[in-house]
Amino acid sequence: MVAVRFPFTFMGVLSLALGVWTFVYFLVRKPDGPVSGGIEVAMAFVMVAFGSFVVWRRLTRGADA
């Protein structure tokens, strides 16, 4: 089962990192327009939410769950 769990943990950490990076990027450089900016911020929020869920689940349940 380790071969199946590792990619999920990696995807969660990577998603969390990319979502945070996107938020920081848009704090420094403003989006081009309101619609595209809204879509980009929404996707960054989804990435942070998914990554946080995966990391939280991994930390609370451990490797044996």
CHARMM internal coordinates of N, CA and C (Angstrom, degrees):
IC EDIT
DIST 1 N 1 CA 1.4499
DIST 1 CA 1 C 1.5246
ANGL 1 N 1 CA 1 C 112.88
DIST 1 C 2 N 1.3077
ANGL 1 CA 1 C 2 N 118.92
DIHE 1 N 1 CA 1 C 2 N -17.12
DIST 2 N 2 CA 1.4623
ANGL 1 C 2 N 2 CA 120.84
DIHE 1 CA 1 C 2 N 2 CA -178.86
DIST 2 CA 2 C 1.5249
ANGL 2 N 2 CA 2 C 110.39
DIHE 1 C 2 N 2 CA 2 C -63.33
DIST 2 C 3 N 1.3238
ANGL 2 CA 2 C 3 N 117.55
DIHE 2 N 2 CA 2 C 3 N -35.44
DIST 3 N 3 CA 1.4578
ANGL 2 C 3 N 3 CA 120.84
DIHE 2 CA 2 C 3 N 3 CA -179.81
DIST 3 CA 3 C 1.5216
ANGL 3 N 3 CA 3 C 111.71
DIHE 2 C 3 N 3 CA 3 C -65.07
DIST 3 C 4 N 1.3276
ANGL 3 CA 3 C 4 N 117.78
DIHE 3 N 3 CA 3 C 4 N -27.18
DIST 4 N 4 CA 1.4580
ANGL 3 C 4 N 4 CA 120.98
DIHE 3 CA 3 C 4 N 4 CA 179.01
DIST 4 CA 4 C 1.5242
ANGL 4 N 4 CA 4 C 110.71
DIHE 3 C 4 N 4 CA 4 C -84.86
DIST 4 C 5 N 1.3260
ANGL 4 CA 4 C 5 N 118.10
DIHE 4 N 4 CA 4 C 5 N -36.60
DIST 5 N 5 CA 1.4623
ANGL 4 C 5 N 5 CA 121.28
DIHE 4 CA 4 C 5 N 5 CA -175.59
DIST 5 CA 5 C 1.5195
ANGL 5 N 5 CA 5 C 112.95
DIHE 4 C 5 N 5 CA 5 C -76.17
DIST 5 C 6 N 1.3112
ANGL 5 CA 5 C 6 N 118.36
DIHE 5 N 5 CA 5 C 6 N -35.09
DIST 6 N 6 CA 1.4638
ANGL 5 C 6 N 6 CA 119.78
DIHE 5 CA 5 C 6 N 6 CA -175.52
DIST 6 CA 6 C 1.5218
ANGL 6 N 6 CA 6 C 112.58
DIHE 5 C 6 N 6 CA 6 C -60.17
DIST 6 C 7 N 1.3324
ANGL 6 CA 6 C 7 N 119.68
DIHE 6 N 6 CA 6 C 7 N -45.19
DIST 7 N 7 CA 1.4713
ANGL 6 C 7 N 7 CA 117.26
DIHE 6 CA 6 C 7 N 7 CA 178.93
DIST 7 CA 7 C 1.5273
ANGL 7 N 7 CA 7 C 112.87
DIHE 6 C 7 N 7 CA 7 C -61.69
DIST 7 C 8 N 1.3461
ANGL 7 CA 7 C 8 N 117.82
DIHE 7 N 7 CA 7 C 8 N -35.08
DIST 8 N 8 CA 1.4485
ANGL 7 C 8 N 8 CA 118.88
DIHE 7 CA 7 C 8 N 8 CA 178.48
DIST 8 CA 8 C 1.5191
ANGL 8 N 8 CA 8 C 111.29
DIHE 7 C 8 N 8 CA 8 C -65.15
DIST 8 C 9 N 1.3178
ANGL 8 CA 8 C 9 N 117.61
DIHE 8 N 8 CA 8 C 9 N -43.17
DIST 9 N 9 CA 1.4589
ANGL 8 C 9 N 9 CA 120.92
DIHE 8 CA 8 C 9 N 9 CA 177.81
DIST 9 CA 9 C 1.5229
ANGL 9 N 9 CA 9 C 110.32
DIHE 8 C 9 N 9 CA 9 C -63.72
DIST 9 C 10 N 1.3185
ANGL 9 CA 9 C 10 N 116.52
DIHE 9 N 9 CA 9 C 10 N -44.21
DIST 10 N 10 CA 1.4661
ANGL 9 C 10 N 10 CA 120.82
DIHE 9 CA 9 C 10 N 10 CA 178.46
DIST 10 CA 10 C 1.5253
ANGL 10 N 10 CA 10 C 110.79
DIHE 9 C 10 N 10 CA 10 C -61.96
DIST 10 C 11 N 1.3365
ANGL 10 CA 10 C 11 N 117.34
DIHE 10 N 10 CA 10 C 11 N -43.62
DIST 11 N 11 CA 1.4666
ANGL 10 C 11 N 11 CA 120.50
DIHE 10 CA 10 C 11 N 11 CA 178.83
DIST 11 CA 11 C 1.5238
ANGL 11 N 11 CA 11 C 111.06
DIHE 10 C 11 N 11 CA 11 C -62.80
DIST 11 C 12 N 1.3310
ANGL 11 CA 11 C 12 N 117.09
DIHE 11 N 11 CA 11 C 12 N -37.87
DIST 12 N 12 CA 1.4534
ANGL 11 C 12 N 12 CA 120.10
DIHE 11 CA 11 C 12 N 12 CA 179.36
DIST 12 CA 12 C 1.5200
ANGL 12 N 12 CA 12 C 112.38
DIHE 11 C 12 N 12 CA 12 C -66.29
DIST 12 C 13 N 1.3257
ANGL 12 CA 12 C 13 N 116.35
DIHE 12 N 12 CA 12 C 13 N -45.60
DIST 13 N 13 CA 1.4663
ANGL 12 C 13 N 13 CA 120.04
DIHE 12 CA 12 C 13 N 13 CA 179.11
DIST 13 CA 13 C 1.5217
ANGL 13 N 13 CA 13 C 110.49
DIHE 12 C 13 N 13 CA 13 C -65.55
DIST 13 C 14 N 1.3214
ANGL 13 CA 13 C 14 N 117.15
DIHE 13 N 13 CA 13 C 14 N -41.94
DIST 14 N 14 CA 1.4642
ANGL 13 C 14 N 14 CA 120.74
DIHE 13 CA 13 C 14 N 14 CA 179.10
DIST 14 CA 14 C 1.5262
ANGL 14 N 14 CA 14 C 111.00
DIHE 13 C 14 N 14 CA 14 C -65.34
DIST 14 C 15 N 1.3139
ANGL 14 CA 14 C 15 N 117.51
DIHE 14 N 14 CA 14 C 15 N -41.41
DIST 15 N 15 CA 1.4548
ANGL 14 C 15 N 15 CA 121.35
DIHE 14 CA 14 C 15 N 15 CA 177.99
DIST 15 CA 15 C 1.5230
ANGL 15 N 15 CA 15 C 111.32
DIHE 14 C 15 N 15 CA 15 C -63.29
DIST 15 C 16 N 1.3203
ANGL 15 CA 15 C 16 N 116.24
DIHE 15 N 15 CA 15 C 16 N -42.09
DIST 16 N 16 CA 1.4622
ANGL 15 C 16 N 16 CA 120.61
DIHE 15 CA 15 C 16 N 16 CA 177.74
DIST 16 CA 16 C 1.5250
ANGL 16 N 16 CA 16 C 110.61
DIHE 15 C 16 N 16 CA 16 C -62.67
DIST 16 C 17 N 1.3149
ANGL 16 CA 16 C 17 N 116.62
DIHE 16 N 16 CA 16 C 17 N -45.55
DIST 17 N 17 CA 1.4716
ANGL 16 C 17 N 17 CA 120.60
DIHE 16 CA 16 C 17 N 17 CA -179.80
DIST 17 CA 17 C 1.5299
ANGL 17 N 17 CA 17 C 111.76
DIHE 16 C 17 N 17 CA 17 C -63.81
DIST 17 C 18 N 1.3208
ANGL 17 CA 17 C 18 N 117.76
DIHE 17 N 17 CA 17 C 18 N -44.31
DIST 18 N 18 CA 1.4675
ANGL 17 C 18 N 18 CA 120.41
DIHE 17 CA 17 C 18 N 18 CA -179.81
DIST 18 CA 18 C 1.5295
ANGL 18 N 18 CA 18 C 112.07
DIHE 17 C 18 N 18 CA 18 C -67.93
DIST 18 C 19 N 1.3277
ANGL 18 CA 18 C 19 N 116.98
DIHE 18 N 18 CA 18 C 19 N -36.40
DIST 19 N 19 CA 1.4611
ANGL 18 C 19 N 19 CA 119.67
DIHE 18 CA 18 C 19 N 19 CA 177.23
DIST 19 CA 19 C 1.5178
ANGL 19 N 19 CA 19 C 112.18
DIHE 18 C 19 N 19 CA 19 C -65.54
DIST 19 C 20 N 1.3255
ANGL 19 CA 19 C 20 N 116.56
DIHE 19 N 19 CA 19 C 20 N -43.78
DIST 20 N 20 CA 1.4682
ANGL 19 C 20 N 20 CA 120.35
DIHE 19 CA 19 C 20 N 20 CA 178.05
DIST 20 CA 20 C 1.5294
ANGL 20 N 20 CA 20 C 110.03
DIHE 19 C 20 N 20 CA 20 C -65.33
DIST 20 C 21 N 1.3300
ANGL 20 CA 20 C 21 N 116.54
DIHE 20 N 20 CA 20 C 21 N -41.52
DIST 21 N 21 CA 1.4701
ANGL 20 C 21 N 21 CA 120.09
DIHE 20 CA 20 C 21 N 21 CA 178.20
DIST 21 CA 21 C 1.5246
ANGL 21 N 21 CA 21 C 110.78
DIHE 20 C 21 N 21 CA 21 C -61.02
DIST 21 C 22 N 1.3366
ANGL 21 CA 21 C 22 N 117.46
DIHE 21 N 21 CA 21 C 22 N -39.94
DIST 22 N 22 CA 1.4607
ANGL 21 C 22 N 22 CA 120.95
DIHE 21 CA 21 C 22 N 22 CA 179.31
DIST 22 CA 22 C 1.5233
ANGL 22 N 22 CA 22 C 110.89
DIHE 21 C 22 N 22 CA 22 C -65.15
DIST 22 C 23 N 1.3375
ANGL 22 CA 22 C 23 N 117.52
DIHE 22 N 22 CA 22 C 23 N -42.54
DIST 23 N 23 CA 1.4612
ANGL 22 C 23 N 23 CA 120.00
DIHE 22 CA 22 C 23 N 23 CA 177.02
DIST 23 CA 23 C 1.5251
ANGL 23 N 23 CA 23 C 111.52
DIHE 22 C 23 N 23 CA 23 C -61.13
DIST 23 C 24 N 1.3215
ANGL 23 CA 23 C 24 N 116.93
DIHE 23 N 23 CA 23 C 24 N -44.49
DIST 24 N 24 CA 1.4715
ANGL 23 C 24 N 24 CA 120.87
DIHE 23 CA 23 C 24 N 24 CA 179.04
DIST 24 CA 24 C 1.5268
ANGL 24 N 24 CA 24 C 110.50
DIHE 23 C 24 N 24 CA 24 C -64.11
DIST 24 C 25 N 1.3255
ANGL 24 CA 24 C 25 N 116.17
DIHE 24 N 24 CA 24 C 25 N -40.31
DIST 25 N 25 CA 1.4659
ANGL 24 C 25 N 25 CA 120.80
DIHE 24 CA 24 C 25 N 25 CA 179.03
DIST 25 CA 25 C 1.5272
ANGL 25 N 25 CA 25 C 110.58
DIHE 24 C 25 N 25 CA 25 C -60.36
DIST 25 C 26 N 1.3339
ANGL 25 CA 25 C 26 N 117.07
DIHE 25 N 25 CA 25 C 26 N -41.97
DIST 26 N 26 CA 1.4630
ANGL 25 C 26 N 26 CA 119.49
DIHE 25 CA 25 C 26 N 26 CA -178.91
DIST 26 CA 26 C 1.5161
ANGL 26 N 26 CA 26 C 112.93
DIHE 25 C 26 N 26 CA 26 C -78.76
DIST 26 C 27 N 1.3280
ANGL 26 CA 26 C 27 N 117.95
DIHE 26 N 26 CA 26 C 27 N -15.29
DIST 27 N 27 CA 1.4606
ANGL 26 C 27 N 27 CA 119.04
DIHE 26 CA 26 C 27 N 27 CA 170.18
DIST 27 CA 27 C 1.5211
ANGL 27 N 27 CA 27 C 110.73
DIHE 26 C 27 N 27 CA 27 C -73.76
DIST 27 C 28 N 1.3435
ANGL 27 CA 27 C 28 N 115.64
DIHE 27 N 27 CA 27 C 28 N -34.09
DIST 28 N 28 CA 1.4608
ANGL 27 C 28 N 28 CA 120.34
DIHE 27 CA 27 C 28 N 28 CA -179.87
DIST 28 CA 28 C 1.5248
ANGL 28 N 28 CA 28 C 110.96
DIHE 27 C 28 N 28 CA 28 C -81.55
DIST 28 C 29 N 1.3199
ANGL 28 CA 28 C 29 N 116.64
DIHE 28 N 28 CA 28 C 29 N -46.56
DIST 29 N 29 CA 1.4618
ANGL 28 C 29 N 29 CA 122.15
DIHE 28 CA 28 C 29 N 29 CA -177.62
DIST 29 CA 29 C 1.5185
ANGL 29 N 29 CA 29 C 108.54
DIHE 28 C 29 N 29 CA 29 C -119.70
DIST 29 C 30 N 1.2941
ANGL 29 CA 29 C 30 N 117.17
DIHE 29 N 29 CA 29 C 30 N 121.42
DIST 30 N 30 CA 1.4588
ANGL 29 C 30 N 30 CA 122.02
DIHE 29 CA 29 C 30 N 30 CA -176.69
DIST 30 CA 30 C 1.5376
ANGL 30 N 30 CA 30 C 110.51
DIHE 29 C 30 N 30 CA 30 C -70.76
DIST 30 C 31 N 1.3511
ANGL 30 CA 30 C 31 N 117.19
DIHE 30 N 30 CA 30 C 31 N 147.71
DIST 31 N 31 CA 1.4668
ANGL 30 C 31 N 31 CA 120.21
DIHE 30 CA 30 C 31 N 31 CA 177.33
DIST 31 CA 31 C 1.5244
ANGL 31 N 31 CA 31 C 111.45
DIHE 30 C 31 N 31 CA 31 C -62.38
DIST 31 C 32 N 1.3319
ANGL 31 CA 31 C 32 N 115.88
DIHE 31 N 31 CA 31 C 32 N 160.54
DIST 32 N 32 CA 1.4666
ANGL 31 C 32 N 32 CA 121.04
DIHE 31 CA 31 C 32 N 32 CA -176.89
DIST 32 CA 32 C 1.5237
ANGL 32 N 32 CA 32 C 112.87
DIHE 31 C 32 N 32 CA 32 C -70.02
DIST 32 C 33 N 1.3116
ANGL 32 CA 32 C 33 N 117.49
DIHE 32 N 32 CA 32 C 33 N -38.38
DIST 33 N 33 CA 1.4584
ANGL 32 C 33 N 33 CA 120.72
DIHE 32 CA 32 C 33 N 33 CA -178.85
DIST 33 CA 33 C 1.5136
ANGL 33 N 33 CA 33 C 110.68
DIHE 32 C 33 N 33 CA 33 C -147.27
DIST 33 C 34 N 1.3192
ANGL 33 CA 33 C 34 N 116.43
DIHE 33 N 33 CA 33 C 34 N 169.94
DIST 34 N 34 CA 1.4597
ANGL 33 C 34 N 34 CA 118.92
DIHE 33 CA 33 C 34 N 34 CA -177.45
DIST 34 CA 34 C 1.5330
ANGL 34 N 34 CA 34 C 113.30
DIHE 33 C 34 N 34 CA 34 C -69.03
DIST 34 C 35 N 1.3210
ANGL 34 CA 34 C 35 N 117.78
DIHE 34 N 34 CA 34 C 35 N -36.88
DIST 35 N 35 CA 1.4656
ANGL 34 C 35 N 35 CA 120.00
DIHE 34 CA 34 C 35 N 35 CA -178.40
DIST 35 CA 35 C 1.5159
ANGL 35 N 35 CA 35 C 110.56
DIHE 34 C 35 N 35 CA 35 C -74.07
DIST 35 C 36 N 1.3242
ANGL 35 CA 35 C 36 N 116.55
DIHE 35 N 35 CA 35 C 36 N -49.86
DIST 36 N 36 CA 1.4660
ANGL 35 C 36 N 36 CA 118.97
DIHE 35 CA 35 C 36 N 36 CA 179.67
DIST 36 CA 36 C 1.5309
ANGL 36 N 36 CA 36 C 110.90
DIHE 35 C 36 N 36 CA 36 C -65.22
DIST 36 C 37 N 1.3107
ANGL 36 CA 36 C 37 N 117.42
DIHE 36 N 36 CA 36 C 37 N -36.85
DIST 37 N 37 CA 1.4585
ANGL 36 C 37 N 37 CA 120.82
DIHE 36 CA 36 C 37 N 37 CA 176.96
DIST 37 CA 37 C 1.5175
ANGL 37 N 37 CA 37 C 111.74
DIHE 36 C 37 N 37 CA 37 C -64.69
DIST 37 C 38 N 1.3327
ANGL 37 CA 37 C 38 N 116.65
DIHE 37 N 37 CA 37 C 38 N -40.04
DIST 38 N 38 CA 1.4553
ANGL 37 C 38 N 38 CA 120.22
DIHE 37 CA 37 C 38 N 38 CA 177.87
DIST 38 CA 38 C 1.5196
ANGL 38 N 38 CA 38 C 112.17
DIHE 37 C 38 N 38 CA 38 C -64.90
DIST 38 C 39 N 1.3180
ANGL 38 CA 38 C 39 N 116.45
DIHE 38 N 38 CA 38 C 39 N -41.00
DIST 39 N 39 CA 1.4687
ANGL 38 C 39 N 39 CA 120.51
DIHE 38 CA 38 C 39 N 39 CA 178.11
DIST 39 CA 39 C 1.5244
ANGL 39 N 39 CA 39 C 109.93
DIHE 38 C 39 N 39 CA 39 C -64.83
DIST 39 C 40 N 1.3108
ANGL 39 CA 39 C 40 N 117.06
DIHE 39 N 39 CA 39 C 40 N -43.63
DIST 40 N 40 CA 1.4658
ANGL 39 C 40 N 40 CA 120.70
DIHE 39 CA 39 C 40 N 40 CA -178.72
DIST 40 CA 40 C 1.5263
ANGL 40 N 40 CA 40 C 111.76
DIHE 39 C 40 N 40 CA 40 C -66.26
DIST 40 C 41 N 1.3175
ANGL 40 CA 40 C 41 N 117.48
DIHE 40 N 40 CA 40 C 41 N -41.81
DIST 41 N 41 CA 1.4625
ANGL 40 C 41 N 41 CA 120.67
DIHE 40 CA 40 C 41 N 41 CA 179.02
DIST 41 CA 41 C 1.5306
ANGL 41 N 41 CA 41 C 109.99
DIHE 40 C 41 N 41 CA 41 C -68.55
DIST 41 C 42 N 1.3241
ANGL 41 CA 41 C 42 N 117.52
DIHE 41 N 41 CA 41 C 42 N -36.82
DIST 42 N 42 CA 1.4637
ANGL 41 C 42 N 42 CA 120.44
DIHE 41 CA 41 C 42 N 42 CA 177.66
DIST 42 CA 42 C 1.5320
ANGL 42 N 42 CA 42 C 110.52
DIHE 41 C 42 N 42 CA 42 C -64.69
DIST 42 C 43 N 1.3127
ANGL 42 CA 42 C 43 N 117.76
DIHE 42 N 42 CA 42 C 43 N -41.97
DIST 43 N 43 CA 1.4644
ANGL 42 C 43 N 43 CA 120.40
DIHE 42 CA 42 C 43 N 43 CA 178.20
DIST 43 CA 43 C 1.5274
ANGL 43 N 43 CA 43 C 111.24
DIHE 42 C 43 N 43 CA 43 C -66.56
DIST 43 C 44 N 1.3260
ANGL 43 CA 43 C 44 N 117.02
DIHE 43 N 43 CA 43 C 44 N -36.87
DIST 44 N 44 CA 1.4655
ANGL 43 C 44 N 44 CA 119.67
DIHE 43 CA 43 C 44 N 44 CA 176.28
DIST 44 CA 44 C 1.5185
ANGL 44 N 44 CA 44 C 110.25
DIHE 43 C 44 N 44 CA 44 C -65.19
DIST 44 C 45 N 1.3216
ANGL 44 CA 44 C 45 N 117.49
DIHE 44 N 44 CA 44 C 45 N -38.96
DIST 45 N 45 CA 1.4616
ANGL 44 C 45 N 45 CA 121.00
DIHE 44 CA 44 C 45 N 45 CA 177.27
DIST 45 CA 45 C 1.5274
ANGL 45 N 45 CA 45 C 111.09
DIHE 44 C 45 N 45 CA 45 C -63.94
DIST 45 C 46 N 1.3251
ANGL 45 CA 45 C 46 N 116.99
DIHE 45 N 45 CA 45 C 46 N -41.85
DIST 46 N 46 CA 1.4713
ANGL 45 C 46 N 46 CA 121.05
DIHE 45 CA 45 C 46 N 46 CA 177.92
DIST 46 CA 46 C 1.5274
ANGL 46 N 46 CA 46 C 110.10
DIHE 45 C 46 N 46 CA 46 C -63.15
DIST 46 C 47 N 1.3359
ANGL 46 CA 46 C 47 N 117.28
DIHE 46 N 46 CA 46 C 47 N -41.91
DIST 47 N 47 CA 1.4653
ANGL 46 C 47 N 47 CA 119.97
DIHE 46 CA 46 C 47 N 47 CA 179.06
DIST 47 CA 47 C 1.5266
ANGL 47 N 47 CA 47 C 111.27
DIHE 46 C 47 N 47 CA 47 C -63.65
DIST 47 C 48 N 1.3230
ANGL 47 CA 47 C 48 N 117.37
DIHE 47 N 47 CA 47 C 48 N -43.13
DIST 48 N 48 CA 1.4645
ANGL 47 C 48 N 48 CA 120.53
DIHE 47 CA 47 C 48 N 48 CA 179.19
DIST 48 CA 48 C 1.5259
ANGL 48 N 48 CA 48 C 110.25
DIHE 47 C 48 N 48 CA 48 C -66.29
DIST 48 C 49 N 1.3202
ANGL 48 CA 48 C 49 N 117.36
DIHE 48 N 48 CA 48 C 49 N -39.65
DIST 49 N 49 CA 1.4608
ANGL 48 C 49 N 49 CA 120.32
DIHE 48 CA 48 C 49 N 49 CA 179.94
DIST 49 CA 49 C 1.5290
ANGL 49 N 49 CA 49 C 110.75
DIHE 48 C 49 N 49 CA 49 C -65.44
DIST 49 C 50 N 1.3267
ANGL 49 CA 49 C 50 N 117.55
DIHE 49 N 49 CA 49 C 50 N -45.94
DIST 50 N 50 CA 1.4602
ANGL 49 C 50 N 50 CA 120.48
DIHE 49 CA 49 C 50 N 50 CA 179.28
DIST 50 CA 50 C 1.5190
ANGL 50 N 50 CA 50 C 110.97
DIHE 49 C 50 N 50 CA 50 C -64.05
DIST 50 C 51 N 1.3212
ANGL 50 CA 50 C 51 N 116.81
DIHE 50 N 50 CA 50 C 51 N -45.70
DIST 51 N 51 CA 1.4597
ANGL 50 C 51 N 51 CA 120.65
DIHE 50 CA 50 C 51 N 51 CA -179.68
DIST 51 CA 51 C 1.5159
ANGL 51 N 51 CA 51 C 111.79
DIHE 50 C 51 N 51 CA 51 C -63.36
DIST 51 C 52 N 1.3240
ANGL 51 CA 51 C 52 N 117.30
DIHE 51 N 51 CA 51 C 52 N -40.19
DIST 52 N 52 CA 1.4601
ANGL 51 C 52 N 52 CA 120.43
DIHE 51 CA 51 C 52 N 52 CA 178.44
DIST 52 CA 52 C 1.5153
ANGL 52 N 52 CA 52 C 111.10
DIHE 51 C 52 N 52 CA 52 C -65.53
DIST 52 C 53 N 1.3266
ANGL 52 CA 52 C 53 N 116.58
DIHE 52 N 52 CA 52 C 53 N -40.65
DIST 53 N 53 CA 1.4635
ANGL 52 C 53 N 53 CA 120.41
DIHE 52 CA 52 C 53 N 53 CA 178.61
DIST 53 CA 53 C 1.5261
ANGL 53 N 53 CA 53 C 111.23
DIHE 52 C 53 N 53 CA 53 C -62.36
DIST 53 C 54 N 1.3182
ANGL 53 CA 53 C 54 N 117.03
DIHE 53 N 53 CA 53 C 54 N -46.12
DIST 54 N 54 CA 1.4668
ANGL 53 C 54 N 54 CA 120.69
DIHE 53 CA 53 C 54 N 54 CA -178.22
DIST 54 CA 54 C 1.5244
ANGL 54 N 54 CA 54 C 110.66
DIHE 53 C 54 N 54 CA 54 C -65.41
DIST 54 C 55 N 1.3185
ANGL 54 CA 54 C 55 N 117.03
DIHE 54 N 54 CA 54 C 55 N -45.05
DIST 55 N 55 CA 1.4658
ANGL 54 C 55 N 55 CA 120.12
DIHE 54 CA 54 C 55 N 55 CA -179.14
DIST 55 CA 55 C 1.5249
ANGL 55 N 55 CA 55 C 110.08
DIHE 54 C 55 N 55 CA 55 C -67.03
DIST 55 C 56 N 1.3248
ANGL 55 CA 55 C 56 N 118.62
DIHE 55 N 55 CA 55 C 56 N -42.89
DIST 56 N 56 CA 1.4593
ANGL 55 C 56 N 56 CA 121.66
DIHE 55 CA 55 C 56 N 56 CA 178.88
DIST 56 CA 56 C 1.5262
ANGL 56 N 56 CA 56 C 110.91
DIHE 55 C 56 N 56 CA 56 C -62.29
DIST 56 C 57 N 1.3129
ANGL 56 CA 56 C 57 N 116.43
DIHE 56 N 56 CA 56 C 57 N -44.16
DIST 57 N 57 CA 1.4603
ANGL 56 C 57 N 57 CA 119.76
DIHE 56 CA 56 C 57 N 57 CA 179.41
DIST 57 CA 57 C 1.5182
ANGL 57 N 57 CA 57 C 111.46
DIHE 56 C 57 N 57 CA 57 C -63.81
DIST 57 C 58 N 1.3285
ANGL 57 CA 57 C 58 N 115.94
DIHE 57 N 57 CA 57 C 58 N -39.57
DIST 58 N 58 CA 1.4647
ANGL 57 C 58 N 58 CA 119.86
DIHE 57 CA 57 C 58 N 58 CA 179.38
DIST 58 CA 58 C 1.5306
ANGL 58 N 58 CA 58 C 111.24
DIHE 57 C 58 N 58 CA 58 C -66.63
DIST 58 C 59 N 1.3245
ANGL 58 CA 58 C 59 N 117.09
DIHE 58 N 58 CA 58 C 59 N -39.72
DIST 59 N 59 CA 1.4605
ANGL 58 C 59 N 59 CA 120.42
DIHE 58 CA 58 C 59 N 59 CA -178.82
DIST 59 CA 59 C 1.5287
ANGL 59 N 59 CA 59 C 112.51
DIHE 58 C 59 N 59 CA 59 C -72.73
DIST 59 C 60 N 1.3245
ANGL 59 CA 59 C 60 N 117.26
DIHE 59 N 59 CA 59 C 60 N -35.34
DIST 60 N 60 CA 1.4621
ANGL 59 C 60 N 60 CA 119.80
DIHE 59 CA 59 C 60 N 60 CA -177.29
DIST 60 CA 60 C 1.5185
ANGL 60 N 60 CA 60 C 112.88
DIHE 59 C 60 N 60 CA 60 C -83.01
DIST 60 C 61 N 1.3194
ANGL 60 CA 60 C 61 N 118.46
DIHE 60 N 60 CA 60 C 61 N -33.55
DIST 61 N 61 CA 1.4549
ANGL 60 C 61 N 61 CA 120.39
DIHE 60 CA 60 C 61 N 61 CA -177.51
DIST 61 CA 61 C 1.5190
ANGL 61 N 61 CA 61 C 113.34
DIHE 60 C 61 N 61 CA 61 C -95.32
DIST 61 C 62 N 1.3127
ANGL 61 CA 61 C 62 N 116.40
DIHE 61 N 61 CA 61 C 62 N -24.49
DIST 62 N 62 CA 1.4601
ANGL 61 C 62 N 62 CA 119.78
DIHE 61 CA 61 C 62 N 62 CA 178.86
DIST 62 CA 62 C 1.5109
ANGL 62 N 62 CA 62 C 112.21
DIHE 61 C 62 N 62 CA 62 C 81.01
DIST 62 C 63 N 1.3181
ANGL 62 CA 62 C 63 N 115.87
DIHE 62 N 62 CA 62 C 63 N -175.27
DIST 63 N 63 CA 1.4641
ANGL 62 C 63 N 63 CA 121.36
DIHE 62 CA 62 C 63 N 63 CA -175.26
DIST 63 CA 63 C 1.5167
ANGL 63 N 63 CA 63 C 112.54
DIHE 62 C 63 N 63 CA 63 C -81.51
DIST 63 C 64 N 1.3316
ANGL 63 CA 63 C 64 N 118.34
DIHE 63 N 63 CA 63 C 64 N -18.77
DIST 64 N 64 CA 1.4586
ANGL 63 C 64 N 64 CA 120.90
DIHE 63 CA 63 C 64 N 64 CA -173.94
DIST 64 CA 64 C 1.5240
ANGL 64 N 64 CA 64 C 113.81
DIHE 63 C 64 N 64 CA 64 C -90.60
DIST 64 C 65 N 1.3225
ANGL 64 CA 64 C 65 N 117.67
DIHE 64 N 64 CA 64 C 65 N -11.87
DIST 65 N 65 CA 1.4744
ANGL 64 C 65 N 65 CA 119.89
DIHE 64 CA 64 C 65 N 65 CA -175.78
DIST 65 CA 65 C 1.5072
ANGL 65 N 65 CA 65 C 112.38
DIHE 64 C 65 N 65 CA 65 C -73.00
END
COOR INIT
IC SEED 1 N 1 CA 1 C
IC BUILD
